[in-house]
Amino acid sequence: MRPTPNGLDSCTNCCPRPLLISAEKARALSQQHRCNFCHQANYAGQENVPRLAGQREDYLLKALRGYKDNSRRGYDAQMSEVVYPLKDEDFVDLAYFLARMK
């Protein structure tokens, strides 16, 4: 795989079409819910805002679910508000997308 201008690994030859659609859906969700604002456009984070790019997919999924069900304590309450309208399917797409960001 080779990096592309959008920061994702190029996988058009190896990934099934649904995964590519999933990544595009996740990119749209991240912009709609302004993930790219607090975590920066490259999802590298800043100061007390954690890096999301390149994190393990299972970790990201667990964190997103924890924000939604309020089991992830001690973190900014704003994250609960951000993920509240999202469905678990959205979390799966976001975790897939962010784990593959470089």
Beta strands, then each sheet from edge to edge (+ up, - down):
end
